[in-house]
Amino acid sequence: MNGIDTEALSATLDAVGRDPGLADVTFGLESEWLDGCHQRASTTDLRQNGEVVETHTTRYTMESDEPAALLGTDKAASPAEYVLQALAGCYAVTFAANAAARGIELDSLRLDMRADLDLHGFLGLDESVRPGVQEVRVDVHATSSNSSREQLQELTDAVQQRSPIRDTLASAVTVKTILVGG
């Protein structure tokens, strides 16, 4: 349902219930600065319960840059757009899986997303302004032929509570940055 293998979803729930360590997942990325605002990154091993997931062998390469208006050369999506993409991807997974678990057949799902930044913080022009995103707005356009608007609203509320990337953006997260070598 919704492209989600409900048997696999049930098996995953059972497996994590029996072995809570399976809930511990670590994603990795290696990034290299190319020039100016341009960088290239590649995904690395996926770890579950401290062990490399051997079936996760595909590696992806991503590049980012900034628009020319923001000191870049517009060779790739900006980091802020990647943040929105990360949230959109996580929302899509969370919507599809939670809808399937509730018996909701999604006919369509579209997310219109905006992230507002105030460059005063990034540029060091006003120390009272955070350098990060000030607000993220998401308009959800979801349709289902077997569910009411109320059920879709309950689903949307559940997605906000269960989306790992939304939680990451909305909650304080420890980020450790360590200079290695130099």
C-alpha positions in Angstrom: 0.0 0.0 0.0 1.4 3.4 -1.0 4.5 1.7 -2.3 5.2 0.4 1.2 5.6 -3.4 1.7 3.2 -3.8 4.7 4.6 -7.2 5.5 8.1 -5.8 5.6 6.9 -3.0 7.8 5.3 -5.4 10.2 8.4 -7.6 10.2 10.6 -4.5 10.9 8.3 -3.5 13.8 8.5 -7.1 15.2 12.3 -7.3 14.7 12.9 -3.9 16.5 10.5 -4.9 19.2 12.5 -8.1 19.8 15.9 -6.5 19.4 15.8 -2.8 20.4 19.5 -2.4 19.2 18.2 -2.6 15.6 16.6 0.8 16.1 20.1 2.4 16.4 21.0 3.5 12.8 23.9 5.7 11.7 24.1 7.4 8.3 27.4 8.7 7.0 28.6 11.3 4.4 32.1 12.4 3.3 32.4 15.9 1.9 35.1 17.7 0.0 35.3 21.4 -0.7 35.9 22.1 -4.4 36.0 25.9 -4.7 34.1 28.9 -3.4 30.7 27.7 -2.2 30.9 24.4 -4.2 31.4 21.1 -2.5 30.9 17.4 -3.4 29.8 14.7 -0.9 29.4 10.9 -1.1 27.4 8.7 1.1 29.3 6.1 3.2 28.4 3.0 5.1 25.0 2.6 6.8 25.3 1.1 10.3 22.6 -0.6 12.3 23.1 -1.7 15.8 26.8 -0.7 15.4 27.3 -3.1 12.4 27.7 -2.2 8.7 24.6 -3.1 6.8 26.1 -5.3 4.0 23.1 -5.0 1.7 23.5 -1.2 1.5 26.2 -1.0 -1.1 25.0 1.8 -3.3 26.8 5.1 -2.9 25.4 8.5 -3.9 27.2 11.6 -4.8 25.7 15.0 -4.1 27.0 18.5 -4.8 26.0 21.8 -3.4 26.6 25.4 -4.3 24.9 28.7 -3.7 23.1 30.9 -6.2 25.2 33.7 -7.7 23.3 36.2 -5.6 24.6 34.5 -2.5 28.3 34.3 -3.5 28.1 31.0 -5.4 28.2 29.9 -9.0 24.9 28.1 -9.1 26.4 24.7 -10.1 24.1 22.7 -7.8 21.3 23.0 -5.2 22.1 25.0 -2.2 22.6 23.5 1.3 19.3 25.1 2.3 17.5 23.4 -0.6 19.1 20.1 0.6 17.6 20.7 4.0 14.2 21.1 2.5 14.8 18.0 0.3 15.8 16.0 3.4 12.6 17.1 5.1 10.5 16.4 2.0 12.0 12.9 1.6 11.5 12.1 5.2 7.9 13.4 5.2 7.2 11.3 2.0 8.4 8.1 3.7 6.7 9.0 7.0 3.4 9.8 5.2 3.5 6.6 3.1 4.4 4.3 5.9 2.0 5.8 8.5 -0.8 6.0 5.9 -0.3 2.3 5.0 -0.3 1.4 8.7 -3.7 3.2 9.1 -5.2 1.7 5.9 -5.1 5.0 4.1 -4.5 4.8 0.4 -2.8 8.0 -0.8 -3.8 9.1 -4.2 -1.4 12.0 -4.2 1.0 13.8 -1.9 2.7 17.1 -2.8 4.7 19.2 -0.4 5.3 23.0 -1.0 8.2 24.0 1.2 9.9 27.3 2.1 12.8 28.1 4.4 13.5 31.6 5.5 17.0 32.8 6.4 18.2 36.2 7.6 21.7 36.7 6.2 22.6 39.2 8.9 23.6 36.2 11.2 25.6 34.4 8.5 27.5 37.5 7.5 28.2 38.5 11.1 26.4 41.8 10.7 24.1 41.2 13.7 25.0 38.9 16.5 21.4 38.8 17.7 20.3 37.0 14.5 20.7 33.3 14.2 22.7 32.3 11.1 20.4 29.3 10.5 16.9 29.0 9.1 14.4 31.1 10.9 11.3 29.2 9.9 10.3 26.3 7.6 6.8 26.2 6.2 5.3 23.1 4.7 1.9 23.1 2.8 0.7 19.5 2.5 -1.4 18.6 -0.5 -2.7 15.1 0.2 -5.6 13.2 -1.4 -7.1 9.9 -0.6 -10.2 8.3 -2.1 -10.7 6.1 1.0 -10.1 8.7 3.8 -11.8 11.8 5.0 -10.1 15.2 5.5 -10.1 14.6 9.2 -8.2 11.3 8.8 -5.7 13.1 6.5 -5.3 15.8 9.2 -4.7 13.1 11.8 -2.1 11.5 9.5 -0.4 14.9 9.0 -0.3 15.4 12.7 1.2 11.9 13.2 3.8 12.6 10.5 4.9 15.8 12.4 5.4 13.7 15.5 7.2 10.8 13.9 9.4 12.3 11.1 13.0 12.0 12.2 14.2 14.9 10.0 11.4 17.2 11.3 12.4 16.3 14.8 16.0 17.0 13.9 15.1 20.5 12.6 12.7 21.3 15.4 14.7 20.1 18.4 18.1 20.9 19.8 20.6 18.4 18.4 24.2 18.0 19.5 26.6 18.6 16.6 30.2 17.9 17.4 32.7 19.5 15.0 36.4 18.4 15.5 39.4 19.6 13.6 41.4 16.4 12.7 45.0 17.1 11.5 45.9 20.5 10.2 
